[in-house]
């Protein structure tokens, strides 16, 4: 625990933690919010599953492309493009009641999902000393896990107590806050693509 407290005493580390956490909660809410929205509009669990599946498949297939954009252009420009696009799509899904539109938007959301987790982790090298790097990675993993637990709770409560649209609006807001915060971190200017070791 002492190592974690020392980590939190580093200003750059605190900024990185706070910037990444909203997006991690949003990712924990993401698929469940889509499911609740599609199920609410269609009354079909199967159709809701299709919407989630389309988003997950397109997200998986486009992950390499999105990652290569960050490798080529750095984190700032791709994040500042993907975050507004993704947030707008989440909000648009929350305002529609047409199932076909939900499927199309789910497809597009998977294509432009900002890689919040993969963007935060490489930045630890520039936020803390080499001696604290192992502790930082452990703390980062704990934050990812915490977000994956807290996100579904927020998605379920907001969808059932308010409406599925509110769940999407909260998810989109958190994604926007997290993505914009990360893209404005000062340590981004130090980020460099990792080179492959020559064997």
DOPAMAR-868723 format. One record per atom (N, C-alpha, C): chain; atom name; x, y, z. Coordinates in Angstrom, 1 decimal. Example, Ala and Ser with C-alpha at 12.3 -4.5 7.8 and 13.67 -1.06 7.14 Angstrom:
2
ch_at_east_north_up
A_N_13.2_-5.7_7.8;
A_CA_12.3_-4.5_7.8;
A_C_13.2_-3.3_7.8;
A_N_12.8_-2.2_7.1;
A_CA_13.7_-1.1_7.1;
A_C_12.9_0.0_7.9;
END
This chain:
199
ch_at_east_north_up
A_N_0.8_-1.2_0.0;
A_CA_0.0_0.0_0.0;
A_C_0.9_1.3_0.0;
A_N_2.0_1.2_0.6;
A_CA_2.9_2.4_0.7;
A_C_3.3_2.8_-0.7;
A_N_3.6_1.8_-1.6;
A_CA_4.0_2.1_-2.9;
A_C_2.9_2.8_-3.7;
A_N_1.6_2.4_-3.4;
A_CA_0.5_3.0_-4.1;
A_C_0.3_4.5_-3.6;
A_N_0.5_4.7_-2.4;
A_CA_0.4_6.1_-1.9;
A_C_1.5_7.0_-2.5;
A_N_2.7_6.4_-2.6;
A_CA_3.8_7.2_-3.2;
A_C_3.5_7.5_-4.7;
A_N_2.8_6.5_-5.3;
A_CA_2.4_6.7_-6.7;
A_C_1.4_7.9_-6.8;
A_N_0.5_7.9_-5.9;
A_CA_-0.6_8.9_-5.9;
A_C_0.0_10.3_-5.5;
A_N_1.2_10.4_-5.0;
A_CA_1.8_11.6_-4.7;
A_C_2.5_12.3_-5.9;
A_N_2.6_11.5_-7.0;
A_CA_3.1_12.0_-8.2;
A_C_2.0_12.7_-9.0;
A_N_2.2_14.0_-9.3;
A_CA_1.2_14.8_-9.9;
A_C_0.8_14.2_-11.3;
A_N_1.8_13.9_-12.1;
A_CA_1.5_13.3_-13.4;
A_C_0.7_12.0_-13.4;
A_N_1.0_11.2_-12.3;
A_CA_0.3_10.0_-12.1;
A_C_-1.2_10.2_-11.8;
A_N_-1.4_11.2_-10.9;
A_CA_-2.8_11.5_-10.5;
A_C_-3.6_12.0_-11.7;
A_N_-3.0_12.8_-12.5;
A_CA_-3.7_13.3_-13.7;
A_C_-4.0_12.2_-14.7;
A_N_-3.1_11.3_-14.8;
A_CA_-3.3_10.1_-15.7;
A_C_-4.4_9.2_-15.2;
A_N_-4.4_9.0_-13.9;
A_CA_-5.5_8.2_-13.3;
A_C_-6.9_8.8_-13.5;
A_N_-6.9_10.1_-13.2;
A_CA_-8.2_10.8_-13.2;
A_C_-8.7_11.0_-14.7;
A_N_-7.8_11.1_-15.6;
A_CA_-8.1_11.3_-17.0;
A_C_-8.7_10.0_-17.6;
A_N_-8.0_8.9_-17.3;
A_CA_-8.4_7.6_-17.8;
A_C_-9.7_7.0_-17.2;
A_N_-10.0_7.3_-16.0;
A_CA_-11.0_6.6_-15.3;
A_C_-12.4_6.8_-15.9;
A_N_-12.8_8.0_-16.3;
A_CA_-14.2_8.1_-16.8;
A_C_-14.4_7.2_-18.1;
A_N_-13.4_7.2_-18.9;
A_CA_-13.5_6.3_-20.1;
A_C_-13.5_4.9_-19.8;
A_N_-12.9_4.5_-18.7;
A_CA_-12.9_3.1_-18.3;
A_C_-14.3_2.7_-17.8;
A_N_-14.9_3.6_-17.1;
A_CA_-16.3_3.3_-16.6;
A_C_-17.2_3.2_-17.8;
A_N_-17.0_4.1_-18.8;
A_CA_-17.8_4.1_-20.0;
A_C_-17.7_2.8_-20.7;
A_N_-16.5_2.3_-20.8;
A_CA_-16.3_1.0_-21.5;
A_C_-17.0_-0.2_-20.7;
A_N_-17.0_0.0_-19.4;
A_CA_-17.7_-1.0_-18.6;
A_C_-19.2_-0.9_-18.8;
A_N_-19.8_0.2_-19.2;
A_CA_-21.2_0.5_-19.5;
A_C_-21.6_0.1_-20.9;
A_N_-20.6_0.2_-21.8;
A_CA_-20.9_0.3_-23.2;
A_C_-21.8_-0.7_-23.8;
A_N_-21.4_-2.0_-23.7;
A_CA_-22.2_-3.1_-24.3;
A_C_-23.5_-3.3_-23.6;
A_N_-23.5_-3.2_-22.3;
A_CA_-24.7_-3.4_-21.6;
A_C_-25.8_-2.3_-21.9;
A_N_-25.3_-1.0_-22.1;
A_CA_-26.2_0.1_-22.4;
A_C_-26.8_-0.2_-23.8;
A_N_-26.0_-0.6_-24.8;
A_CA_-26.5_-1.0_-26.1;
A_C_-27.6_-2.1_-26.0;
A_N_-27.3_-3.1_-25.2;
A_CA_-28.2_-4.2_-25.0;
A_C_-29.6_-3.7_-24.4;
A_N_-29.5_-2.9_-23.4;
A_CA_-30.7_-2.4_-22.8;
A_C_-31.5_-1.6_-23.7;
A_N_-30.9_-0.7_-24.5;
A_CA_-31.6_0.1_-25.5;
A_C_-32.3_-0.7_-26.6;
A_N_-31.5_-1.6_-27.2;
A_CA_-32.1_-2.5_-28.2;
A_C_-33.2_-3.4_-27.7;
A_N_-33.0_-3.9_-26.5;
A_CA_-34.1_-4.7_-25.9;
A_C_-35.3_-3.9_-25.6;
A_N_-35.1_-2.7_-25.1;
A_CA_-36.3_-1.9_-24.8;
A_C_-37.1_-1.5_-26.0;
A_N_-36.4_-1.2_-27.1;
A_CA_-37.1_-0.8_-28.3;
A_C_-37.7_-1.9_-29.1;
A_N_-37.2_-3.1_-29.0;
A_CA_-37.7_-4.2_-29.8;
A_C_-38.5_-5.3_-28.9;
A_N_-38.2_-5.3_-27.6;
A_CA_-38.8_-6.3_-26.8;
A_C_-38.2_-7.7_-27.0;
A_N_-37.0_-7.7_-27.7;
A_CA_-36.4_-9.0_-28.0;
A_C_-35.0_-9.0_-27.5;
A_N_-34.7_-10.0_-26.7;
A_CA_-33.3_-10.2_-26.1;
A_C_-32.4_-10.6_-27.3;
A_N_-32.9_-11.4_-28.2;
A_CA_-32.1_-11.9_-29.4;
A_C_-31.7_-10.7_-30.2;
A_N_-32.6_-9.8_-30.5;
A_CA_-32.3_-8.6_-31.3;
A_C_-31.3_-7.7_-30.6;
A_N_-31.4_-7.6_-29.3;
A_CA_-30.5_-6.8_-28.5;
A_C_-29.1_-7.4_-28.5;
A_N_-29.1_-8.8_-28.5;
A_CA_-27.8_-9.5_-28.6;
A_C_-27.1_-9.2_-30.0;
A_N_-27.9_-9.2_-31.0;
A_CA_-27.4_-8.9_-32.4;
A_C_-26.7_-7.5_-32.4;
A_N_-27.3_-6.5_-31.8;
A_CA_-26.8_-5.2_-31.7;
A_C_-25.4_-5.1_-31.0;
A_N_-25.4_-5.8_-29.9;
A_CA_-24.1_-5.9_-29.1;
A_C_-23.1_-6.6_-29.9;
A_N_-23.5_-7.7_-30.5;
A_CA_-22.5_-8.5_-31.3;
A_C_-21.9_-7.8_-32.5;
A_N_-22.8_-7.0_-33.2;
A_CA_-22.3_-6.2_-34.3;
A_C_-21.2_-5.2_-33.9;
A_N_-21.5_-4.6_-32.8;
A_CA_-20.6_-3.6_-32.2;
A_C_-19.3_-4.2_-31.8;
A_N_-19.4_-5.4_-31.2;
A_CA_-18.2_-6.1_-30.7;
A_C_-17.3_-6.6_-31.9;
A_N_-18.0_-7.1_-32.9;
A_CA_-17.2_-7.7_-34.0;
A_C_-16.5_-6.6_-34.8;
A_N_-17.2_-5.5_-35.1;
A_CA_-16.6_-4.4_-35.8;
A_C_-15.5_-3.8_-35.0;
A_N_-15.7_-3.7_-33.7;
A_CA_-14.6_-3.2_-32.8;
A_C_-13.4_-4.1_-32.9;
A_N_-13.6_-5.4_-32.9;
A_CA_-12.4_-6.3_-32.9;
A_C_-11.7_-6.2_-34.2;
A_N_-12.5_-6.1_-35.3;
A_CA_-11.8_-6.1_-36.7;
A_C_-11.1_-4.8_-37.0;
A_N_-11.6_-3.7_-36.4;
A_CA_-11.1_-2.4_-36.6;
A_C_-10.0_-2.0_-35.6;
A_N_-9.8_-2.8_-34.6;
A_CA_-8.8_-2.5_-33.5;
A_C_-7.4_-2.3_-34.1;
A_N_-7.0_-3.1_-35.0;
A_CA_-5.7_-3.0_-35.6;
A_C_-5.5_-1.7_-36.4;
A_N_-6.5_-1.3_-37.1;
A_CA_-6.5_-0.1_-37.9;
A_C_-6.4_1.1_-37.0;
A_N_-7.2_1.1_-35.9;
A_CA_-7.2_2.2_-35.0;
A_C_-5.9_2.3_-34.3;
A_N_-5.3_1.1_-33.9;
A_CA_-4.0_1.1_-33.3;
A_C_-2.9_1.6_-34.2;
A_N_-3.0_1.3_-35.5;
A_CA_-2.0_1.7_-36.5;
A_C_-2.0_3.3_-36.7;
A_N_-3.2_3.8_-36.6;
A_CA_-3.4_5.3_-36.7;
A_C_-2.6_6.0_-35.5;
A_N_-2.8_5.4_-34.3;
A_CA_-2.1_6.0_-33.2;
A_C_-0.6_5.8_-33.3;
A_N_-0.1_4.6_-33.8;
A_CA_1.3_4.4_-34.1;
A_C_1.9_5.4_-35.1;
A_N_1.1_5.8_-36.0;
A_CA_1.5_6.7_-37.1;
A_C_1.5_8.1_-36.7;
A_N_0.3_8.5_-36.1;
A_CA_0.1_10.0_-35.9;
A_C_0.2_10.4_-34.4;
A_N_0.5_9.4_-33.5;
A_CA_0.5_9.7_-32.1;
A_C_-0.9_9.6_-31.5;
A_N_-1.1_9.9_-30.3;
A_CA_-2.4_9.7_-29.6;
A_C_-3.3_10.8_-29.8;
A_N_-2.8_12.1_-29.8;
A_CA_-3.6_13.2_-29.7;
A_C_-4.6_13.4_-30.9;
A_N_-4.1_13.3_-32.1;
A_CA_-5.0_13.5_-33.3;
A_C_-6.0_12.4_-33.4;
A_N_-5.7_11.1_-33.4;
A_CA_-6.7_10.1_-33.5;
A_C_-7.7_10.2_-32.4;
A_N_-7.3_10.4_-31.2;
A_CA_-8.2_10.5_-30.1;
A_C_-9.2_11.7_-30.2;
A_N_-8.7_12.8_-30.7;
A_CA_-9.5_14.0_-30.9;
A_C_-10.5_13.8_-32.0;
A_N_-10.3_12.8_-32.9;
A_CA_-11.2_12.5_-33.9;
A_C_-12.2_11.4_-33.5;
A_N_-11.6_10.3_-32.9;
A_CA_-12.5_9.2_-32.5;
A_C_-13.4_9.5_-31.4;
A_N_-13.0_10.3_-30.4;
A_CA_-13.8_10.5_-29.2;
A_C_-15.1_11.3_-29.6;
A_N_-15.0_12.4_-30.3;
A_CA_-16.3_13.1_-30.7;
A_C_-17.2_12.2_-31.6;
A_N_-16.6_11.5_-32.5;
A_CA_-17.4_10.6_-33.4;
A_C_-18.1_9.6_-32.6;
A_N_-17.4_8.9_-31.7;
A_CA_-17.9_7.8_-30.9;
A_C_-19.0_8.4_-29.9;
A_N_-18.7_9.5_-29.3;
A_CA_-19.6_10.1_-28.4;
A_C_-20.9_10.5_-29.1;
A_N_-20.8_11.1_-30.3;
A_CA_-22.0_11.5_-31.0;
A_C_-22.8_10.3_-31.4;
A_N_-22.2_9.2_-31.8;
A_CA_-22.9_7.9_-32.1;
A_C_-23.6_7.4_-30.9;
A_N_-23.0_7.4_-29.7;
A_CA_-23.7_6.9_-28.5;
A_C_-24.9_7.7_-28.2;
A_N_-24.8_9.1_-28.3;
A_CA_-25.9_9.9_-28.1;
A_C_-27.0_9.7_-29.1;
A_N_-26.6_9.5_-30.4;
A_CA_-27.6_9.3_-31.4;
A_C_-28.4_8.0_-31.2;
A_N_-27.7_7.0_-30.7;
A_CA_-28.4_5.7_-30.4;
A_C_-29.4_6.0_-29.3;
A_N_-29.1_6.8_-28.4;
A_CA_-30.0_7.1_-27.3;
A_C_-31.2_7.8_-27.7;
A_N_-31.2_8.5_-28.8;
A_CA_-32.3_9.3_-29.3;
A_C_-33.2_8.6_-30.3;
A_N_-32.8_7.4_-30.8;
A_CA_-33.5_6.8_-31.8;
A_C_-34.4_5.6_-31.2;
A_N_-35.4_5.3_-31.9;
A_CA_-36.2_4.1_-31.5;
A_C_-36.3_3.1_-32.7;
A_N_-35.6_3.4_-33.8;
A_CA_-35.6_2.5_-34.9;
A_C_-34.5_1.4_-34.8;
A_N_-34.9_0.1_-34.9;
A_CA_-34.0_-0.9_-34.6;
A_C_-32.9_-1.0_-35.7;
A_N_-33.2_-0.7_-37.0;
A_CA_-32.2_-0.8_-38.0;
A_C_-31.2_0.3_-37.8;
A_N_-31.7_1.5_-37.3;
A_CA_-30.7_2.6_-37.0;
A_C_-29.8_2.2_-35.9;
A_N_-30.4_1.5_-34.9;
A_CA_-29.6_1.0_-33.7;
A_C_-28.5_0.1_-34.2;
A_N_-28.8_-0.8_-35.2;
A_CA_-27.8_-1.7_-35.7;
A_C_-26.7_-1.0_-36.5;
A_N_-27.1_0.0_-37.3;
A_CA_-26.1_0.8_-38.1;
A_C_-25.2_1.6_-37.2;
A_N_-25.8_2.2_-36.2;
A_CA_-25.0_3.0_-35.2;
A_C_-24.1_2.1_-34.4;
A_N_-24.5_0.9_-34.0;
A_CA_-23.7_0.0_-33.3;
A_C_-22.5_-0.5_-34.1;
A_N_-22.7_-0.7_-35.4;
A_CA_-21.7_-1.0_-36.4;
A_C_-20.6_0.1_-36.4;
A_N_-21.1_1.3_-36.5;
A_CA_-20.2_2.5_-36.6;
A_C_-19.4_2.7_-35.3;
A_N_-20.1_2.5_-34.2;
A_CA_-19.5_2.7_-32.9;
A_C_-18.3_1.8_-32.7;
A_N_-18.5_0.5_-33.2;
A_CA_-17.3_-0.4_-33.1;
A_C_-16.2_0.0_-33.9;
A_N_-16.4_0.7_-35.1;
A_CA_-15.4_1.1_-36.0;
A_C_-14.5_2.3_-35.4;
A_N_-15.1_3.1_-34.6;
A_CA_-14.4_4.3_-34.2;
A_C_-14.2_4.4_-32.7;
A_N_-14.4_3.2_-32.0;
A_CA_-14.2_3.2_-30.5;
A_C_-12.8_3.7_-30.1;
A_N_-12.7_4.7_-29.3;
A_CA_-11.4_5.2_-28.9;
A_C_-10.7_4.2_-28.0;
A_N_-9.4_3.9_-28.2;
A_CA_-8.8_2.9_-27.4;
A_C_-8.3_3.5_-26.1;
A_N_-9.2_3.8_-25.1;
A_CA_-8.9_4.4_-23.9;
A_C_-7.8_3.7_-23.1;
A_N_-8.1_2.4_-22.8;
A_CA_-7.2_1.6_-22.0;
A_C_-5.8_1.5_-22.7;
A_N_-5.7_1.2_-24.0;
A_CA_-4.5_1.1_-24.6;
A_C_-3.7_2.4_-24.8;
A_N_-4.4_3.5_-24.6;
A_CA_-3.8_4.8_-24.7;
A_C_-3.2_5.2_-23.4;
A_N_-3.8_4.8_-22.3;
A_CA_-3.4_5.2_-21.0;
A_C_-2.1_4.4_-20.6;
A_N_-2.1_3.1_-20.8;
A_CA_-1.0_2.3_-20.3;
A_C_0.4_2.7_-20.8;
A_N_0.6_3.0_-22.1;
A_CA_1.9_3.4_-22.5;
A_C_2.4_4.7_-21.9;
A_N_1.5_5.5_-21.4;
A_CA_1.8_6.8_-20.9;
A_C_2.5_6.8_-19.5;
A_N_2.3_5.6_-18.8;
A_CA_2.9_5.5_-17.5;
A_C_4.5_5.7_-17.5;
A_N_5.1_5.3_-18.6;
A_CA_6.5_5.4_-18.7;
A_C_7.0_6.9_-18.6;
A_N_6.1_7.8_-19.0;
A_CA_6.4_9.2_-19.0;
A_C_5.9_9.9_-17.7;
A_N_5.1_9.2_-17.0;
A_CA_4.4_9.8_-15.8;
A_C_5.2_9.6_-14.5;
A_N_5.9_8.4_-14.4;
A_CA_6.5_8.0_-13.2;
A_C_8.0_7.5_-13.5;
A_N_8.7_7.4_-12.5;
A_CA_10.1_6.9_-12.6;
A_C_10.1_5.4_-12.9;
A_N_11.2_4.9_-13.4;
A_CA_11.4_3.5_-13.7;
A_C_11.1_2.6_-12.5;
A_N_11.5_3.1_-11.3;
A_CA_11.3_2.4_-10.1;
A_C_9.8_2.2_-9.7;
A_N_9.0_3.2_-10.1;
A_CA_7.6_3.1_-9.8;
A_C_6.7_2.5_-10.9;
A_N_7.4_2.1_-12.0;
A_CA_6.6_1.7_-13.2;
A_C_5.8_0.4_-12.9;
A_N_6.4_-0.5_-12.2;
A_CA_5.7_-1.8_-11.9;
A_C_4.5_-1.5_-11.1;
A_N_4.7_-0.7_-10.1;
A_CA_3.5_-0.3_-9.2;
A_C_2.4_0.4_-10.1;
A_N_2.9_1.2_-11.0;
A_CA_1.9_2.0_-11.8;
A_C_1.1_1.0_-12.7;
A_N_1.8_0.0_-13.3;
A_CA_1.1_-0.9_-14.1;
A_C_0.1_-1.8_-13.3;
A_N_0.5_-2.1_-12.1;
A_CA_-0.4_-2.9_-11.2;
A_C_-1.7_-2.0_-10.8;
A_N_-1.4_-0.7_-10.5;
A_CA_-2.5_0.2_-10.2;
A_C_-3.4_0.4_-11.4;
A_N_-2.8_0.5_-12.6;
A_CA_-3.6_0.7_-13.8;
A_C_-4.5_-0.5_-14.0;
A_N_-4.0_-1.7_-13.8;
A_CA_-4.8_-2.9_-14.0;
A_C_-6.0_-3.0_-13.0;
A_N_-5.7_-2.5_-11.8;
A_CA_-6.7_-2.5_-10.8;
A_C_-7.8_-1.5_-11.2;
A_N_-7.4_-0.3_-11.8;
A_CA_-8.4_0.7_-12.2;
A_C_-9.2_0.1_-13.4;
A_N_-8.6_-0.6_-14.3;
A_CA_-9.4_-1.2_-15.4;
A_C_-10.4_-2.2_-14.9;
A_N_-10.0_-3.0_-13.9;
A_CA_-10.9_-4.0_-13.3;
A_C_-12.1_-3.3_-12.6;
A_N_-11.7_-2.2_-11.8;
A_CA_-12.7_-1.5_-11.1;
A_C_-13.7_-0.9_-12.0;
A_N_-13.2_-0.3_-13.1;
A_CA_-14.1_0.3_-14.1;
A_C_-15.1_-0.7_-14.8;
A_N_-14.5_-2.0_-15.0;
A_CA_-15.3_-3.0_-15.6;
A_C_-16.4_-3.6_-14.6;
A_N_-16.2_-3.3_-13.3;
A_CA_-17.2_-3.7_-12.3;
A_C_-18.2_-2.6_-12.1;
A_N_-17.7_-1.4_-12.0;
A_CA_-18.6_-0.2_-11.7;
A_C_-19.4_0.1_-12.9;
A_N_-18.9_0.0_-14.1;
A_CA_-19.6_0.4_-15.3;
A_C_-20.9_-0.3_-15.5;
A_N_-20.9_-1.7_-15.4;
A_CA_-22.2_-2.4_-15.5;
A_C_-23.2_-2.0_-14.5;
A_N_-22.8_-1.7_-13.3;
A_CA_-23.7_-1.3_-12.2;
A_C_-24.4_0.0_-12.5;
A_N_-23.6_1.0_-13.0;
A_CA_-24.2_2.2_-13.4;
A_C_-25.1_2.1_-14.6;
A_N_-24.7_1.2_-15.6;
A_CA_-25.5_1.0_-16.7;
A_C_-26.9_0.4_-16.4;
A_N_-26.8_-0.6_-15.5;
A_CA_-28.0_-1.3_-15.1;
A_C_-29.0_-0.4_-14.3;
A_N_-28.4_0.3_-13.3;
A_CA_-29.2_1.2_-12.5;
A_C_-29.8_2.3_-13.3;
A_N_-29.0_3.0_-14.2;
A_CA_-29.6_4.1_-15.0;
A_C_-30.6_3.6_-16.0;
A_N_-30.4_2.4_-16.6;
A_CA_-31.3_1.9_-17.6;
A_C_-32.6_1.4_-16.9;
A_N_-32.6_0.9_-15.7;
A_CA_-33.8_0.3_-15.1;
A_C_-34.5_1.4_-14.3;
A_N_-33.8_2.3_-13.7;
A_CA_-34.4_3.3_-12.8;
A_C_-34.8_4.6_-13.6;
A_N_-34.1_4.9_-14.7;
A_CA_-34.4_6.0_-15.5;
A_C_-34.9_5.5_-16.9;
A_N_-34.0_5.3_-17.8;
A_CA_-34.3_4.7_-19.1;
A_C_-33.0_4.2_-19.8;
A_N_-33.1_3.3_-20.7;
A_CA_-31.9_2.9_-21.5;
A_C_-31.2_4.0_-22.2;
A_N_-32.0_5.0_-22.6;
A_CA_-31.4_6.2_-23.3;
A_C_-30.5_7.0_-22.3;
A_N_-30.9_7.1_-21.1;
A_CA_-30.1_7.8_-20.1;
A_C_-28.8_7.0_-19.8;
A_N_-28.9_5.7_-19.8;
A_CA_-27.7_4.9_-19.7;
A_C_-26.7_5.2_-20.8;
A_N_-27.2_5.3_-22.0;
A_CA_-26.3_5.7_-23.2;
A_C_-25.8_7.1_-23.0;
A_N_-26.6_8.0_-22.6;
A_CA_-26.2_9.4_-22.4;
A_C_-25.1_9.5_-21.4;
A_N_-25.2_8.8_-20.3;
A_CA_-24.2_8.8_-19.2;
A_C_-22.9_8.2_-19.8;
A_N_-23.0_7.1_-20.5;
A_CA_-21.9_6.4_-21.1;
A_C_-21.2_7.3_-22.1;
A_N_-21.9_8.0_-22.9;
A_CA_-21.3_8.9_-23.9;
A_C_-20.6_10.1_-23.2;
A_N_-21.2_10.6_-22.2;
A_CA_-20.6_11.7_-21.5;
A_C_-19.3_11.3_-20.8;
A_N_-19.3_10.2_-20.2;
A_CA_-18.1_9.7_-19.5;
A_C_-17.0_9.4_-20.6;
A_N_-17.4_8.9_-21.7;
A_CA_-16.4_8.6_-22.8;
A_C_-15.8_9.9_-23.3;
A_N_-16.6_10.9_-23.5;
A_CA_-16.2_12.2_-23.9;
A_C_-15.2_12.9_-22.9;
A_N_-15.6_12.8_-21.6;
A_CA_-14.8_13.4_-20.6;
A_C_-13.4_12.8_-20.5;
A_N_-13.4_11.4_-20.5;
A_CA_-12.2_10.7_-20.5;
A_C_-11.3_10.9_-21.7;
A_N_-11.9_10.8_-22.9;
A_CA_-11.1_10.9_-24.1;
A_C_-10.5_12.3_-24.3;
A_N_-11.3_13.3_-24.0;
A_CA_-10.8_14.7_-24.1;
A_C_-9.7_15.0_-23.0;
A_N_-9.9_14.4_-21.8;
A_CA_-8.9_14.6_-20.8;
A_C_-7.6_14.0_-21.2;
A_N_-7.7_12.8_-21.7;
A_CA_-6.4_12.1_-22.1;
A_C_-5.8_12.8_-23.3;
A_N_-6.5_13.3_-24.2;
A_CA_-5.9_13.9_-25.4;
A_C_-5.3_15.3_-25.1;
A_N_-5.6_15.8_-23.9;
A_CA_-5.1_17.1_-23.4;
A_C_-4.0_17.0_-22.4;
A_N_-3.6_15.7_-22.1;
A_CA_-2.5_15.5_-21.1;
A_C_-1.2_16.1_-21.7;
A_N_-0.4_16.8_-20.8;
A_CA_0.9_17.3_-21.3;
A_C_1.9_16.2_-21.6;
A_N_1.8_15.1_-20.9;
A_CA_2.8_14.1_-21.2;
A_C_2.6_13.4_-22.6;
A_N_1.5_13.7_-23.3;
A_CA_1.4_13.1_-24.6;
A_C_2.5_13.5_-25.5;
A_N_3.1_14.7_-25.3;
A_CA_4.1_15.2_-26.2;
A_C_5.4_14.3_-26.1;
A_N_5.5_13.6_-25.0;
A_CA_6.7_12.7_-24.9;
A_C_6.5_11.3_-25.5;
A_N_5.2_11.0_-25.8;
A_CA_4.9_9.7_-26.3;
A_C_5.6_9.4_-27.6;
A_N_6.2_8.2_-27.7;
A_CA_6.8_7.7_-28.9;
A_C_6.4_6.3_-29.1;
A_N_6.3_6.0_-30.4;
A_CA_6.0_4.6_-30.8;
A_C_7.1_3.7_-30.3;
A_N_6.7_2.5_-29.7;
A_CA_7.7_1.5_-29.3;
A_C_8.3_0.8_-30.6;
A_N_9.6_0.7_-30.7;
A_CA_10.2_0.1_-31.8;
A_C_10.4_-1.4_-31.5;
A_N_10.3_-2.2_-32.5;
A_CA_10.6_-3.7_-32.3;
A_C_12.0_-3.9_-32.1;
A_N_12.3_-4.8_-31.2;
A_CA_13.7_-5.2_-31.0;
A_C_14.2_-6.1_-32.1;
A_N_15.5_-5.8_-32.5;
A_CA_16.1_-6.6_-33.6;
A_C_16.8_-7.7_-33.0;
A_N_16.4_-9.0_-33.4;
A_CA_17.0_-10.2_-32.9;
A_C_17.9_-10.8_-34.0;
END
